[in-house]
Amino acid sequence: SQRKNGKMLDAIIPIATGLRRFVDGIAIIMGYVAGWGFIAISALITFDVLARRFLGLSSQATTELSGYALAFGIAWGLAHALAMRAHVRIDLLINLLPAGLRHWLHLLSLAFLAVFVGFIAKGAYDLVDESLLFRATDISILRTPLAIPQGLWAGGIAMLMLLIVVMFVENLLLVLAGRGAEAERNLSTRTYDEEAAEALEAVGFVPEKKP
């Protein structure tokens, strides 16, 4: 029976991993979009400041748009950060525990995160739904329908929630299949070697391969 269950888990895990990687890919794209959004709003603010100084012109919308960009950019970057294991974690105590217990505690922390983000996602949905119901708009010169920026923000929260769920399922299956070390690599913080490799890659440094 255990052998049969093991074979079943081994068959399901690649499907869960493939789904997680697919969601990872979407989250990473959203993270890049958020980053370029910050660059775009920075360029707009710079142009607005220079135009007011030298041309006497102003869009009168930079404050509103920068607020929207900050809100949606942060939300869209959350899932990307989780996919890259970049969220801050205090793991001093958990590293001192036995491996078997650590694996389950990693899953427990992900479950707690799912509960927390679930409350935020529910609040985000209710906020967008209310704005649509009352056709609420901003009081600025643009009169932006609030459901648009709120929807973008809620979309980032929803993507984070989806990624948490698929990660939990994948790593729960790994632990049940006796592959807890793989789950720990997926859920623990990045090592110094991984961070150093990322920094070197960012500056375009490619280490020479030893013969």
C-alpha positions as CSV (number, residue, x, y, z in Angstrom):
1,S,0.0,0.0,0.0
2,Q,2.8,2.4,0.9
3,R,4.6,1.5,-2.4
4,K,1.4,2.2,-4.3
5,N,0.9,5.5,-2.6
6,G,4.5,6.4,-3.3
7,K,4.1,5.7,-7.0
8,M,0.9,7.8,-7.0
9,L,2.7,10.7,-5.3
10,D,5.6,10.4,-7.8
11,A,3.1,10.7,-10.6
12,I,1.3,13.7,-9.2
13,I,4.3,15.7,-8.1
14,P,5.5,16.5,-11.6
15,I,2.1,17.9,-12.4
16,A,2.1,20.0,-9.3
17,T,5.6,21.2,-10.1
18,G,4.6,22.1,-13.6
19,L,1.7,24.1,-12.4
20,R,3.8,25.9,-9.9
21,R,6.4,26.8,-12.5
22,F,3.6,28.1,-14.8
23,V,2.3,30.4,-12.0
24,D,5.9,31.3,-11.2
25,G,6.4,32.5,-14.8
26,I,3.3,34.7,-14.6
27,A,4.4,36.1,-11.3
28,I,7.8,36.9,-12.6
29,I,6.3,38.7,-15.6
30,M,4.1,40.7,-13.3
31,G,7.2,41.6,-11.3
32,Y,8.9,43.0,-14.4
33,V,5.8,44.9,-15.3
34,A,5.7,46.4,-11.9
35,G,9.4,47.4,-12.1
36,W,8.9,49.1,-15.5
37,G,5.8,50.8,-14.1
38,F,8.0,52.4,-11.4
39,I,10.5,53.5,-14.1
40,A,7.7,55.0,-16.2
41,I,6.1,56.9,-13.3
42,S,9.6,58.2,-12.4
43,A,10.0,59.5,-15.9
44,L,6.6,61.2,-15.8
45,I,7.4,62.9,-12.5
46,T,10.8,64.0,-13.8
47,F,9.1,65.4,-17.0
48,D,6.4,67.1,-14.9
49,V,9.0,68.8,-12.6
50,L,11.1,70.0,-15.6
51,A,8.0,71.2,-17.5
52,R,6.8,73.2,-14.6
53,R,10.2,74.8,-14.1
54,F,11.0,75.7,-17.7
55,L,7.7,75.6,-19.6
56,G,5.2,76.6,-17.0
57,L,3.2,73.4,-17.7
58,S,1.9,70.7,-15.4
59,S,0.0,67.4,-16.0
60,Q,-1.6,67.9,-12.5
61,A,-1.9,64.1,-12.3
62,T,1.5,62.9,-11.1
63,T,0.5,62.6,-7.5
64,E,-2.5,60.5,-8.4
65,L,-0.7,58.3,-10.9
66,S,2.3,57.8,-8.7
67,G,0.0,56.6,-5.9
68,Y,-1.6,54.1,-8.2
69,A,1.8,52.9,-9.5
70,L,3.1,52.4,-6.0
71,A,0.0,50.5,-4.9
72,F,-0.2,48.2,-7.9
73,G,3.6,47.8,-8.3
74,I,4.0,46.6,-4.7
75,A,1.1,44.2,-5.1
76,W,2.4,42.8,-8.4
77,G,5.8,42.3,-7.0
78,L,4.7,40.2,-4.0
79,A,4.2,37.0,-6.0
80,H,7.5,37.6,-7.9
81,A,9.3,38.0,-4.6
82,L,7.8,34.7,-3.3
83,A,8.8,32.9,-6.5
84,M,12.4,34.1,-6.0
85,R,12.3,33.3,-2.3
86,A,13.1,37.0,-1.6
87,H,10.7,37.6,1.3
88,V,12.3,38.3,4.6
89,R,12.3,35.3,7.0
90,I,13.7,34.9,10.5
91,D,15.0,31.4,10.4
92,L,17.5,31.3,13.3
93,L,15.5,28.9,15.4
94,I,14.1,26.6,12.7
95,N,17.6,25.8,11.4
96,L,18.4,24.3,14.8
97,L,15.5,21.8,14.6
98,P,15.6,18.2,13.2
99,A,15.1,18.0,9.5
100,G,11.8,16.2,9.7
101,L,10.3,18.8,11.9
102,R,11.7,21.6,9.8
103,H,9.9,20.4,6.7
104,W,6.5,20.5,8.4
105,L,7.2,23.9,9.9
106,H,8.1,25.3,6.5
107,L,4.7,24.1,5.3
108,L,3.0,25.5,8.4
109,S,4.5,29.0,7.8
110,L,3.2,28.8,4.2
111,A,-0.2,27.9,5.5
112,F,-0.2,30.8,7.9
113,L,0.8,33.1,5.1
114,A,-2.1,31.8,3.0
115,V,-4.6,32.6,5.8
116,F,-3.2,36.1,6.1
117,V,-3.2,36.8,2.4
118,G,-6.6,35.2,2.1
119,F,-8.0,37.9,4.4
120,I,-6.3,40.6,2.3
121,A,-7.6,39.1,-0.9
122,K,-11.2,39.0,0.4
123,G,-10.9,42.7,1.4
124,A,-9.5,43.6,-2.0
125,Y,-12.3,41.9,-3.8
126,D,-14.9,43.6,-1.6
127,L,-13.3,47.0,-2.2
128,V,-13.3,46.5,-6.0
129,D,-16.9,45.2,-5.9
130,E,-18.0,48.2,-3.9
131,S,-16.3,50.7,-6.3
132,L,-18.0,49.0,-9.3
133,L,-21.4,49.1,-7.5
134,F,-21.2,52.8,-6.8
135,R,-19.2,53.7,-9.9
136,A,-16.7,55.5,-7.6
137,T,-14.2,57.8,-9.2
138,D,-11.2,59.7,-7.9
139,I,-11.7,63.3,-6.9
140,S,-8.7,64.4,-9.0
141,I,-8.7,66.0,-12.4
142,L,-8.6,62.6,-14.2
143,R,-11.7,61.3,-12.4
144,T,-10.3,57.8,-12.7
145,P,-12.8,55.0,-12.0
146,L,-11.4,53.6,-8.8
147,A,-12.1,50.0,-9.8
148,I,-9.3,50.2,-12.3
149,P,-6.3,50.9,-10.0
150,Q,-8.0,48.9,-7.2
151,G,-8.5,46.0,-9.7
152,L,-4.8,46.1,-10.6
153,W,-3.9,46.0,-6.9
154,A,-6.3,43.2,-6.2
155,G,-4.9,41.2,-9.1
156,G,-1.5,41.3,-7.6
157,I,-2.9,40.0,-4.3
158,A,-4.8,37.3,-6.0
159,M,-1.7,36.1,-7.9
160,L,0.2,36.0,-4.6
161,M,-2.6,33.9,-3.1
162,L,-2.7,31.5,-6.1
163,L,1.1,31.0,-5.9
164,I,1.0,30.3,-2.2
165,V,-1.7,27.6,-2.8
166,V,0.2,25.8,-5.6
167,M,3.4,26.0,-3.7
168,F,1.8,24.5,-0.6
169,V,0.3,21.6,-2.6
170,E,3.6,20.9,-4.4
171,N,5.7,20.9,-1.3
172,L,3.1,19.0,0.8
173,L,3.3,16.2,-1.8
174,L,7.1,16.3,-1.7
175,V,7.1,15.9,2.1
176,L,4.5,13.1,2.0
177,A,6.7,11.4,-0.6
178,G,9.7,11.5,1.7
179,R,11.4,14.2,-0.3
180,G,11.4,16.8,2.4
181,A,14.8,18.1,1.5
182,E,13.5,19.2,-1.9
183,A,10.6,21.0,-0.2
184,E,13.0,22.7,2.2
185,R,15.1,24.0,-0.7
186,N,11.9,25.3,-2.3
187,L,10.6,27.1,0.8
188,S,13.7,28.1,2.8
189,T,15.5,31.4,2.4
190,R,18.2,31.7,-0.2
191,T,21.7,30.7,0.7
192,Y,24.6,33.2,0.5
193,D,25.9,31.3,-2.6
194,E,22.6,31.8,-4.4
195,E,22.5,35.5,-3.5
196,A,26.1,35.9,-4.6
197,A,25.4,34.2,-7.9
198,E,22.4,36.4,-8.5
199,A,24.4,39.5,-7.8
200,L,27.2,38.4,-10.2
201,E,24.6,37.6,-12.9
202,A,23.0,41.0,-12.5
203,V,26.3,42.7,-13.3
204,G,27.0,40.3,-16.2
205,F,29.8,38.4,-14.6
206,V,30.1,34.8,-15.9
207,P,32.6,32.7,-13.8
208,E,35.1,30.7,-15.8
209,K,34.5,27.0,-15.9
210,K,37.2,24.9,-14.5
211,P,38.7,22.4,-17.0
